[in-house]
Amino acid sequence: MTGLSTILIAVGLFLAGGAYSFGRQQLPKGVVVLLAGAAAMCLVAGVLRIQGIWE
């Protein structure tokens, strides 16, 4: 269970970094919003799995 949680958090941080980078490069807002949303979902899922709320 913690292996998948770690992967979800790592992917979420990677996507958040991509969203930040794309935002700084003035790419279309839709791409930035899509990456930020995906990052948020991965991070929340990872944290919920660690806490045992969502299995």
N, CA, C, O and CB atoms as a CASP TS submission, in Angstrom:
PFRMAT TS
TARGET T0000
AUTHOR 0000-0000-0000
METHOD Language model
MODEL 1
PARENT N/A
ATOM      1  N   MET     1       0.817  -1.189   0.000  1.00  0.00           N
ATOM      2  CA  MET     1       0.000   0.000   0.000  1.00  0.00           C
ATOM      3  C   MET     1       0.863   1.256   0.000  1.00  0.00           C
ATOM      4  O   MET     1       0.530   2.222  -0.687  1.00  0.00           O
ATOM      5  CB  MET     1      -0.931  -0.004   1.196  1.00  0.00           C
ATOM      6  N   THR     2       1.941   1.270   0.736  1.00  0.00           N
ATOM      7  CA  THR     2       2.756   2.478   0.784  1.00  0.00           C
ATOM      8  C   THR     2       3.550   2.667  -0.503  1.00  0.00           C
ATOM      9  O   THR     2       3.937   3.789  -0.830  1.00  0.00           O
ATOM     10  CB  THR     2       3.701   2.428   1.976  1.00  0.00           C
ATOM     11  N   GLY     3       3.796   1.582  -1.237  1.00  0.00           N
ATOM     12  CA  GLY     3       4.513   1.717  -2.505  1.00  0.00           C
ATOM     13  C   GLY     3       3.708   2.519  -3.510  1.00  0.00           C
ATOM     14  O   GLY     3       4.242   3.411  -4.170  1.00  0.00           O
ATOM     15  N   LEU     4       2.421   2.203  -3.629  1.00  0.00           N
ATOM     16  CA  LEU     4       1.560   2.935  -4.548  1.00  0.00           C
ATOM     17  C   LEU     4       1.377   4.370  -4.077  1.00  0.00           C
ATOM     18  O   LEU     4       1.318   5.288  -4.895  1.00  0.00           O
ATOM     19  CB  LEU     4       0.200   2.241  -4.683  1.00  0.00           C
ATOM     20  N   SER     5       1.288   4.569  -2.778  1.00  0.00           N
ATOM     21  CA  SER     5       1.151   5.921  -2.241  1.00  0.00           C
ATOM     22  C   SER     5       2.373   6.763  -2.580  1.00  0.00           C
ATOM     23  O   SER     5       2.247   7.931  -2.950  1.00  0.00           O
ATOM     24  CB  SER     5       0.942   5.878  -0.722  1.00  0.00           C
ATOM     25  N   THR     6       3.543   6.173  -2.453  1.00  0.00           N
ATOM     26  CA  THR     6       4.778   6.885  -2.775  1.00  0.00           C
ATOM     27  C   THR     6       4.818   7.245  -4.252  1.00  0.00           C
ATOM     28  O   THR     6       5.224   8.350  -4.612  1.00  0.00           O
ATOM     29  CB  THR     6       6.003   6.040  -2.401  1.00  0.00           C
ATOM     30  N   ILE     7       4.405   6.333  -5.095  1.00  0.00           N
ATOM     31  CA  ILE     7       4.397   6.598  -6.536  1.00  0.00           C
ATOM     32  C   ILE     7       3.400   7.708  -6.863  1.00  0.00           C
ATOM     33  O   ILE     7       3.706   8.593  -7.662  1.00  0.00           O
ATOM     34  CB  ILE     7       4.049   5.313  -7.326  1.00  0.00           C
ATOM     35  N   LEU     8       2.212   7.673  -6.255  1.00  0.00           N
ATOM     36  CA  LEU     8       1.217   8.713  -6.504  1.00  0.00           C
ATOM     37  C   LEU     8       1.726  10.086  -6.079  1.00  0.00           C
ATOM     38  O   LEU     8       1.519  11.070  -6.789  1.00  0.00           O
ATOM     39  CB  LEU     8      -0.080   8.389  -5.769  1.00  0.00           C
ATOM     40  N   ILE     9       2.385  10.160  -4.939  1.00  0.00           N
ATOM     41  CA  ILE     9       2.910  11.439  -4.463  1.00  0.00           C
ATOM     42  C   ILE     9       4.044  11.916  -5.359  1.00  0.00           C
ATOM     43  O   ILE     9       4.125  13.104  -5.670  1.00  0.00           O
ATOM     44  CB  ILE     9       3.396  11.320  -3.009  1.00  0.00           C
ATOM     45  N   ALA    10       4.919  11.007  -5.778  1.00  0.00           N
ATOM     46  CA  ALA    10       6.016  11.392  -6.662  1.00  0.00           C
ATOM     47  C   ALA    10       5.495  11.896  -8.011  1.00  0.00           C
ATOM     48  O   ALA    10       5.991  12.894  -8.533  1.00  0.00           O
ATOM     49  CB  ALA    10       6.964  10.207  -6.875  1.00  0.00           C
ATOM     50  N   VAL    11       4.504  11.215  -8.570  1.00  0.00           N
ATOM     51  CA  VAL    11       3.914  11.657  -9.839  1.00  0.00           C
ATOM     52  C   VAL    11       3.212  13.001  -9.646  1.00  0.00           C
ATOM     53  O   VAL    11       3.295  13.873 -10.511  1.00  0.00           O
ATOM     54  CB  VAL    11       2.914  10.596 -10.383  1.00  0.00           C
ATOM     55  N   GLY    12       2.534  13.170  -8.535  1.00  0.00           N
ATOM     56  CA  GLY    12       1.872  14.444  -8.252  1.00  0.00           C
ATOM     57  C   GLY    12       2.850  15.600  -8.162  1.00  0.00           C
ATOM     58  O   GLY    12       2.586  16.684  -8.681  1.00  0.00           O
ATOM     59  N   LEU    13       3.980  15.371  -7.505  1.00  0.00           N
ATOM     60  CA  LEU    13       4.999  16.424  -7.415  1.00  0.00           C
ATOM     61  C   LEU    13       5.616  16.712  -8.777  1.00  0.00           C
ATOM     62  O   LEU    13       5.908  17.864  -9.098  1.00  0.00           O
ATOM     63  CB  LEU    13       6.094  16.025  -6.420  1.00  0.00           C
ATOM     64  N   PHE    14       5.815  15.668  -9.578  1.00  0.00           N
ATOM     65  CA  PHE    14       6.345  15.846 -10.925  1.00  0.00           C
ATOM     66  C   PHE    14       5.382  16.688 -11.772  1.00  0.00           C
ATOM     67  O   PHE    14       5.811  17.601 -12.477  1.00  0.00           O
ATOM     68  CB  PHE    14       6.594  14.475 -11.591  1.00  0.00           C
ATOM     69  N   LEU    15       4.101  16.385 -11.704  1.00  0.00           N
ATOM     70  CA  LEU    15       3.104  17.137 -12.453  1.00  0.00           C
ATOM     71  C   LEU    15       2.983  18.574 -11.946  1.00  0.00           C
ATOM     72  O   LEU    15       2.782  19.497 -12.735  1.00  0.00           O
ATOM     73  CB  LEU    15       1.752  16.440 -12.372  1.00  0.00           C
ATOM     74  N   ALA    16       3.103  18.761 -10.641  1.00  0.00           N
ATOM     75  CA  ALA    16       3.054  20.121 -10.091  1.00  0.00           C
ATOM     76  C   ALA    16       4.242  20.939 -10.587  1.00  0.00           C
ATOM     77  O   ALA    16       4.097  22.118 -10.912  1.00  0.00           O
ATOM     78  CB  ALA    16       3.038  20.085  -8.545  1.00  0.00           C
ATOM     79  N   GLY    17       5.404  20.320 -10.644  1.00  0.00           N
ATOM     80  CA  GLY    17       6.571  21.012 -11.187  1.00  0.00           C
ATOM     81  C   GLY    17       6.390  21.360 -12.654  1.00  0.00           C
ATOM     82  O   GLY    17       6.800  22.432 -13.098  1.00  0.00           O
ATOM     83  N   GLY    18       5.778  20.460 -13.403  1.00  0.00           N
ATOM     84  CA  GLY    18       5.503  20.731 -14.803  1.00  0.00           C
ATOM     85  C   GLY    18       4.521  21.881 -14.974  1.00  0.00           C
ATOM     86  O   GLY    18       4.695  22.726 -15.851  1.00  0.00           O
ATOM     87  N   ALA    19       3.491  21.913 -14.140  1.00  0.00           N
ATOM     88  CA  ALA    19       2.516  22.998 -14.207  1.00  0.00           C
ATOM     89  C   ALA    19       3.174  24.330 -13.883  1.00  0.00           C
ATOM     90  O   ALA    19       2.910  25.336 -14.540  1.00  0.00           O
ATOM     91  CB  ALA    19       1.349  22.736 -13.247  1.00  0.00           C
ATOM     92  N   TYR    20       4.021  24.334 -12.883  1.00  0.00           N
ATOM     93  CA  TYR    20       4.736  25.561 -12.518  1.00  0.00           C
ATOM     94  C   TYR    20       5.645  26.023 -13.658  1.00  0.00           C
ATOM     95  O   TYR    20       5.676  27.205 -14.000  1.00  0.00           O
ATOM     96  CB  TYR    20       5.564  25.341 -11.237  1.00  0.00           C
ATOM     97  N   SER    21       6.378  25.080 -14.235  1.00  0.00           N
ATOM     98  CA  SER    21       7.277  25.405 -15.335  1.00  0.00           C
ATOM     99  C   SER    21       6.512  25.921 -16.554  1.00  0.00           C
ATOM    100  O   SER    21       6.916  26.902 -17.178  1.00  0.00           O
ATOM    101  CB  SER    21       8.102  24.181 -15.716  1.00  0.00           C
ATOM    102  N   PHE    22       5.405  25.253 -16.887  1.00  0.00           N
ATOM    103  CA  PHE    22       4.614  25.685 -18.030  1.00  0.00           C
ATOM    104  C   PHE    22       3.990  27.051 -17.773  1.00  0.00           C
ATOM    105  O   PHE    22       3.859  27.856 -18.695  1.00  0.00           O
ATOM    106  CB  PHE    22       3.526  24.657 -18.346  1.00  0.00           C
ATOM    107  N   GLY    23       3.605  27.318 -16.527  1.00  0.00           N
ATOM    108  CA  GLY    23       3.056  28.626 -16.184  1.00  0.00           C
ATOM    109  C   GLY    23       4.086  29.729 -16.343  1.00  0.00           C
ATOM    110  O   GLY    23       3.765  30.828 -16.795  1.00  0.00           O
ATOM    111  N   ARG    24       5.326  29.434 -15.970  1.00  0.00           N
ATOM    112  CA  ARG    24       6.397  30.425 -16.118  1.00  0.00           C
ATOM    113  C   ARG    24       6.743  30.679 -17.580  1.00  0.00           C
ATOM    114  O   ARG    24       7.210  31.763 -17.926  1.00  0.00           O
ATOM    115  CB  ARG    24       7.641  29.968 -15.369  1.00  0.00           C
ATOM    116  N   GLN    25       6.516  29.678 -18.448  1.00  0.00           N
ATOM    117  CA  GLN    25       6.822  29.823 -19.867  1.00  0.00           C
ATOM    118  C   GLN    25       5.668  30.438 -20.648  1.00  0.00           C
ATOM    119  O   GLN    25       5.748  30.561 -21.870  1.00  0.00           O
ATOM    120  CB  GLN    25       7.177  28.480 -20.459  1.00  0.00           C
ATOM    121  N   GLN    26       4.606  30.823 -19.968  1.00  0.00           N
ATOM    122  CA  GLN    26       3.437  31.436 -20.581  1.00  0.00           C
ATOM    123  C   GLN    26       2.762  30.525 -21.608  1.00  0.00           C
ATOM    124  O   GLN    26       2.289  31.003 -22.639  1.00  0.00           O
ATOM    125  CB  GLN    26       3.829  32.736 -21.236  1.00  0.00           C
ATOM    126  N   LEU    27       2.713  29.227 -21.338  1.00  0.00           N
ATOM    127  CA  LEU    27       1.983  28.312 -22.201  1.00  0.00           C
ATOM    128  C   LEU    27       0.483  28.505 -21.985  1.00  0.00           C
ATOM    129  O   LEU    27       0.085  29.178 -21.034  1.00  0.00           O
ATOM    130  CB  LEU    27       2.398  26.840 -21.926  1.00  0.00           C
ATOM    131  N   PRO    28      -0.353  27.934 -22.843  1.00  0.00           N
ATOM    132  CA  PRO    28      -1.802  28.125 -22.688  1.00  0.00           C
ATOM    133  C   PRO    28      -2.291  27.725 -21.293  1.00  0.00           C
ATOM    134  O   PRO    28      -1.835  26.740 -20.711  1.00  0.00           O
ATOM    135  CB  PRO    28      -2.551  27.316 -23.748  1.00  0.00           C
ATOM    136  N   LYS    29      -3.219  28.507 -20.786  1.00  0.00           N
ATOM    137  CA  LYS    29      -3.726  28.283 -19.429  1.00  0.00           C
ATOM    138  C   LYS    29      -4.399  26.926 -19.286  1.00  0.00           C
ATOM    139  O   LYS    29      -4.375  26.343 -18.202  1.00  0.00           O
ATOM    140  CB  LYS    29      -4.705  29.379 -19.049  1.00  0.00           C
ATOM    141  N   GLY    30      -4.995  26.412 -20.348  1.00  0.00           N
ATOM    142  CA  GLY    30      -5.662  25.112 -20.271  1.00  0.00           C
ATOM    143  C   GLY    30      -4.701  23.997 -19.925  1.00  0.00           C
ATOM    144  O   GLY    30      -5.043  23.092 -19.162  1.00  0.00           O
ATOM    145  N   VAL    31      -3.494  24.052 -20.481  1.00  0.00           N
ATOM    146  CA  VAL    31      -2.484  23.033 -20.194  1.00  0.00           C
ATOM    147  C   VAL    31      -2.041  23.123 -18.746  1.00  0.00           C
ATOM    148  O   VAL    31      -1.882  22.106 -18.070  1.00  0.00           O
ATOM    149  CB  VAL    31      -1.275  23.183 -21.130  1.00  0.00           C
ATOM    150  N   VAL    32      -1.842  24.342 -18.274  1.00  0.00           N
ATOM    151  CA  VAL    32      -1.402  24.541 -16.888  1.00  0.00           C
ATOM    152  C   VAL    32      -2.478  24.064 -15.914  1.00  0.00           C
ATOM    153  O   VAL    32      -2.171  23.402 -14.922  1.00  0.00           O
ATOM    154  CB  VAL    32      -1.068  26.032 -16.630  1.00  0.00           C
ATOM    155  N   VAL    33      -3.726  24.396 -16.192  1.00  0.00           N
ATOM    156  CA  VAL    33      -4.830  23.984 -15.318  1.00  0.00           C
ATOM    157  C   VAL    33      -4.983  22.466 -15.323  1.00  0.00           C
ATOM    158  O   VAL    33      -5.218  21.859 -14.278  1.00  0.00           O
ATOM    159  CB  VAL    33      -6.148  24.651 -15.759  1.00  0.00           C
ATOM    160  N   LEU    34      -4.852  21.858 -16.493  1.00  0.00           N
ATOM    161  CA  LEU    34      -4.956  20.403 -16.583  1.00  0.00           C
ATOM    162  C   LEU    34      -3.862  19.721 -15.766  1.00  0.00           C
ATOM    163  O   LEU    34      -4.140  18.774 -15.030  1.00  0.00           O
ATOM    164  CB  LEU    34      -4.879  19.954 -18.043  1.00  0.00           C
ATOM    165  N   LEU    35      -2.626  20.192 -15.889  1.00  0.00           N
ATOM    166  CA  LEU    35      -1.529  19.602 -15.119  1.00  0.00           C
ATOM    167  C   LEU    35      -1.696  19.842 -13.626  1.00  0.00           C
ATOM    168  O   LEU    35      -1.430  18.951 -12.818  1.00  0.00           O
ATOM    169  CB  LEU    35      -0.194  20.166 -15.585  1.00  0.00           C
ATOM    170  N   ALA    36      -2.131  21.032 -13.258  1.00  0.00           N
ATOM    171  CA  ALA    36      -2.325  21.331 -11.839  1.00  0.00           C
ATOM    172  C   ALA    36      -3.434  20.462 -11.247  1.00  0.00           C
ATOM    173  O   ALA    36      -3.314  19.981 -10.120  1.00  0.00           O
ATOM    174  CB  ALA    36      -2.659  22.820 -11.645  1.00  0.00           C
ATOM    175  N   GLY    37      -4.495  20.263 -11.995  1.00  0.00           N
ATOM    176  CA  GLY    37      -5.575  19.400 -11.512  1.00  0.00           C
ATOM    177  C   GLY    37      -5.133  17.959 -11.358  1.00  0.00           C
ATOM    178  O   GLY    37      -5.467  17.303 -10.371  1.00  0.00           O
ATOM    179  N   ALA    38      -4.383  17.465 -12.331  1.00  0.00           N
ATOM    180  CA  ALA    38      -3.870  16.093 -12.247  1.00  0.00           C
ATOM    181  C   ALA    38      -2.914  15.948 -11.070  1.00  0.00           C
ATOM    182  O   ALA    38      -2.929  14.932 -10.374  1.00  0.00           O
ATOM    183  CB  ALA    38      -3.162  15.697 -13.556  1.00  0.00           C
ATOM    184  N   ALA    39      -2.084  16.965 -10.847  1.00  0.00           N
ATOM    185  CA  ALA    39      -1.153  16.929  -9.715  1.00  0.00           C
ATOM    186  C   ALA    39      -1.908  16.890  -8.395  1.00  0.00           C
ATOM    187  O   ALA    39      -1.553  16.128  -7.497  1.00  0.00           O
ATOM    188  CB  ALA    39      -0.215  18.143  -9.749  1.00  0.00           C
ATOM    189  N   ALA    40      -2.939  17.703  -8.276  1.00  0.00           N
ATOM    190  CA  ALA    40      -3.727  17.735  -7.045  1.00  0.00           C
ATOM    191  C   ALA    40      -4.397  16.393  -6.781  1.00  0.00           C
ATOM    192  O   ALA    40      -4.413  15.915  -5.647  1.00  0.00           O
ATOM    193  CB  ALA    40      -4.780  18.838  -7.118  1.00  0.00           C
ATOM    194  N   MET    41      -4.949  15.785  -7.832  1.00  0.00           N
ATOM    195  CA  MET    41      -5.608  14.490  -7.654  1.00  0.00           C
ATOM    196  C   MET    41      -4.615  13.412  -7.222  1.00  0.00           C
ATOM    197  O   MET    41      -4.921  12.601  -6.348  1.00  0.00           O
ATOM    198  CB  MET    41      -6.306  14.069  -8.950  1.00  0.00           C
ATOM    199  N   CYS    42      -3.428  13.400  -7.830  1.00  0.00           N
ATOM    200  CA  CYS    42      -2.421  12.401  -7.447  1.00  0.00           C
ATOM    201  C   CYS    42      -1.963  12.605  -6.013  1.00  0.00           C
ATOM    202  O   CYS    42      -1.830  11.640  -5.261  1.00  0.00           O
ATOM    203  CB  CYS    42      -1.216  12.462  -8.391  1.00  0.00           C
ATOM    204  N   LEU    43      -1.719  13.854  -5.625  1.00  0.00           N
ATOM    205  CA  LEU    43      -1.258  14.123  -4.265  1.00  0.00           C
ATOM    206  C   LEU    43      -2.319  13.764  -3.231  1.00  0.00           C
ATOM    207  O   LEU    43      -2.001  13.170  -2.201  1.00  0.00           O
ATOM    208  CB  LEU    43      -0.868  15.589  -4.121  1.00  0.00           C
ATOM    209  N   VAL    44      -3.557  14.112  -3.488  1.00  0.00           N
ATOM    210  CA  VAL    44      -4.640  13.786  -2.548  1.00  0.00           C
ATOM    211  C   VAL    44      -4.824  12.282  -2.437  1.00  0.00           C
ATOM    212  O   VAL    44      -4.992  11.756  -1.336  1.00  0.00           O
ATOM    213  CB  VAL    44      -5.959  14.445  -2.989  1.00  0.00           C
ATOM    214  N   ALA    45      -4.794  11.587  -3.564  1.00  0.00           N
ATOM    215  CA  ALA    45      -4.949  10.127  -3.532  1.00  0.00           C
ATOM    216  C   ALA    45      -3.806   9.478  -2.760  1.00  0.00           C
ATOM    217  O   ALA    45      -4.031   8.546  -1.988  1.00  0.00           O
ATOM    218  CB  ALA    45      -5.009   9.558  -4.962  1.00  0.00           C
ATOM    219  N   GLY    46      -2.584   9.962  -2.962  1.00  0.00           N
ATOM    220  CA  GLY    46      -1.443   9.408  -2.234  1.00  0.00           C
ATOM    221  C   GLY    46      -1.545   9.617  -0.743  1.00  0.00           C
ATOM    222  O   GLY    46      -1.259   8.709   0.038  1.00  0.00           O
ATOM    223  N   VAL    47      -1.951  10.812  -0.340  1.00  0.00           N
ATOM    224  CA  VAL    47      -2.073  11.107   1.095  1.00  0.00           C
ATOM    225  C   VAL    47      -3.213  10.301   1.713  1.00  0.00           C
ATOM    226  O   VAL    47      -3.071   9.779   2.819  1.00  0.00           O
ATOM    227  CB  VAL    47      -2.308  12.621   1.323  1.00  0.00           C
ATOM    228  N   LEU    48      -4.331  10.194   1.017  1.00  0.00           N
ATOM    229  CA  LEU    48      -5.453   9.423   1.547  1.00  0.00           C
ATOM    230  C   LEU    48      -5.104   7.949   1.686  1.00  0.00           C
ATOM    231  O   LEU    48      -5.549   7.293   2.628  1.00  0.00           O
ATOM    232  CB  LEU    48      -6.671   9.583   0.652  1.00  0.00           C
ATOM    233  N   ARG    49      -4.308   7.417   0.752  1.00  0.00           N
ATOM    234  CA  ARG    49      -3.896   6.015   0.855  1.00  0.00           C
ATOM    235  C   ARG    49      -2.945   5.813   2.034  1.00  0.00           C
ATOM    236  O   ARG    49      -3.010   4.784   2.707  1.00  0.00           O
ATOM    237  CB  ARG    49      -3.226   5.554  -0.452  1.00  0.00           C
ATOM    238  N   ILE    50      -2.071   6.773   2.288  1.00  0.00           N
ATOM    239  CA  ILE    50      -1.158   6.658   3.442  1.00  0.00           C
ATOM    240  C   ILE    50      -1.948   6.655   4.740  1.00  0.00           C
ATOM    241  O   ILE    50      -1.649   5.886   5.654  1.00  0.00           O
ATOM    242  CB  ILE    50      -0.128   7.816   3.450  1.00  0.00           C
ATOM    243  N   GLN    51      -2.964   7.522   4.822  1.00  0.00           N
ATOM    244  CA  GLN    51      -3.762   7.618   6.037  1.00  0.00           C
ATOM    245  C   GLN    51      -4.741   6.460   6.181  1.00  0.00           C
ATOM    246  O   GLN    51      -5.338   6.291   7.245  1.00  0.00           O
ATOM    247  CB  GLN    51      -4.514   8.926   6.057  1.00  0.00           C
ATOM    248  N   GLY    52      -4.918   5.665   5.140  1.00  0.00           N
ATOM    249  CA  GLY    52      -5.802   4.521   5.224  1.00  0.00           C
ATOM    250  C   GLY    52      -7.265   4.842   5.011  1.00  0.00           C
ATOM    251  O   GLY    52      -8.127   3.988   5.219  1.00  0.00           O
ATOM    252  N   ILE    53      -7.558   6.080   4.594  1.00  0.00           N
ATOM    253  CA  ILE    53      -8.951   6.469   4.377  1.00  0.00           C
ATOM    254  C   ILE    53      -9.477   5.857   3.085  1.00  0.00           C
ATOM    255  O   ILE    53     -10.627   5.423   3.017  1.00  0.00           O
ATOM    256  CB  ILE    53      -9.088   8.002   4.337  1.00  0.00           C
ATOM    257  N   TRP    54      -8.625   5.827   2.062  1.00  0.00           N
ATOM    258  CA  TRP    54      -9.040   5.342   0.754  1.00  0.00           C
ATOM    259  C   TRP    54      -8.151   4.175   0.375  1.00  0.00           C
ATOM    260  O   TRP    54      -6.934   4.331   0.270  1.00  0.00           O
ATOM    261  CB  TRP    54      -8.974   6.466  -0.317  1.00  0.00           C
ATOM    262  N   GLU    55      -8.741   3.006   0.169  1.00  0.00           N
ATOM    263  CA  GLU    55      -7.927   1.826  -0.138  1.00  0.00           C
ATOM    264  C   GLU    55      -8.358   1.212  -1.431  1.00  0.00           C
ATOM    265  O   GLU    55      -7.789   0.207  -1.857  1.00  0.00           O
ATOM    266  CB  GLU    55      -8.011   0.797   0.974  1.00  0.00           C
TER
END
